Amino acid sequence: MPRKVYLIVYRSPLFPAHWSLWIPSLADPNIGKRIHVTGDVHSGFEHDFVRNHDLRTETRTHIVILIGEVDDKQVVDDDTDLKDGEERFEKRDKSPRDRIEEIALGVIAPGPSTN
C-alpha cells in the first residue's frame, strides 16, 4: 500500500519559509514523522527526524501539500511497538530508522554561510 508524502510549509513574516516532509502514520493520520533540518546560517544545519509529531498541536502558520507517494516498505512508523491505548510522545532523533530517512540523509544539509 503506498504511503502519502506531504510537504509542510511554515510561513513567517520574519524568516524565510521552513519546509518539512510529513508522512502520517497508518494508525492515525494526524500523527506521523516530520523530516527536516534545524540550525542557522552561522553554524550550519543538521537533519532532524521528529517522530510521533501530532500535526493538530502545530501552532505555527502552515500549509500541507501532497507531493507524492512511496512504497510502504520504505517507511516505518514509530508506533509499531505501542500497546493499545498507550500514549505517543514526540521524539527527536538524528539516526535513520527506515529507507526514506536514509535517503533524506543523502541530501546534504546546508553548512555555515559566509554572508
C-alpha positions in Angstrom: 0.0 0.0 0.0 1.5 3.4 -1.0 2.2 6.0 1.7 1.4 9.6 1.1 4.2 12.1 1.5 3.4 15.8 2.1 5.4 19.0 2.3 4.6 21.2 5.2 5.4 24.9 4.5 5.7 27.1 7.6 5.3 30.7 6.8 6.7 33.6 8.9 6.8 37.4 8.2 10.2 37.5 9.9 12.1 34.5 8.3 12.2 32.6 5.0 9.7 29.7 4.9 10.7 26.5 6.6 9.8 23.2 4.9 9.4 19.7 6.4 8.4 16.4 4.8 5.4 14.9 6.6 4.5 11.2 6.5 1.3 10.4 8.5 1.3 7.1 10.4 -1.1 4.3 9.3 -2.7 4.2 12.8 -3.6 7.9 13.0 -3.3 10.4 10.0 -2.8 13.3 12.4 0.4 11.8 13.9 3.4 10.9 11.9 7.0 11.7 11.1 8.5 15.1 10.2 11.8 15.1 8.3 13.6 18.5 8.2 16.9 20.3 9.1 17.5 22.5 12.1 20.2 25.1 12.7 21.1 28.5 11.5 23.2 30.2 8.8 26.1 30.9 11.2 26.7 27.3 12.4 25.0 25.3 9.7 22.2 22.8 9.7 21.7 19.2 10.5 19.0 16.6 9.8 16.2 16.1 12.4 13.7 13.3 12.4 10.6 14.2 14.5 8.7 11.0 15.3 5.1 10.9 16.6 4.6 14.5 15.8 0.9 15.5 16.2 0.0 17.9 13.4 -3.0 19.1 15.4 -0.8 20.6 18.0 1.2 22.7 15.5 0.9 26.4 16.4 2.9 27.9 13.5 1.1 29.1 10.4 1.5 26.3 7.8 0.1 24.7 4.7 0.2 21.0 3.9 0.8 19.9 0.3 0.6 16.4 -1.1 3.8 15.8 -3.1 3.6 12.1 -3.9 3.6 8.5 -2.6 6.2 6.0 -1.7 6.1 2.2 -1.2 5.1 1.4 2.3 8.2 -0.8 2.6 10.3 2.4 2.7 8.5 3.8 5.8 8.5 2.5 9.3 6.0 4.0 11.8 7.4 4.7 15.2 4.2 3.5 16.9 4.6 -0.2 16.0 5.8 -1.1 19.5 3.0 0.7 21.4 0.2 -1.2 23.2 -3.4 -0.3 22.6 -4.3 3.0 24.3 -0.7 3.8 25.2 0.1 7.5 24.6 2.5 8.5 21.9 5.2 11.0 22.8 7.0 13.1 20.2 10.7 12.1 19.8 13.5 13.7 18.0 16.3 11.7 16.5 19.3 12.1 14.2 19.6 8.4 13.2 17.6 7.0 10.4 15.2 4.1 11.1 13.9 3.4 7.6 14.8 3.8 3.9 13.2 7.2 3.4 15.1 8.6 6.3 18.3 7.1 4.9 17.6 8.8 1.6 16.9 12.1 3.4 20.4 11.9 4.9 21.8 11.7 1.4 20.6 15.3 0.8 23.4 17.4 2.3 22.1 19.9 4.9 23.4 23.4 4.3 26.6 24.3 6.0 27.6 27.7 7.6 27.2 30.7 5.3 30.0 33.3 4.9 27.4 36.1 4.3 
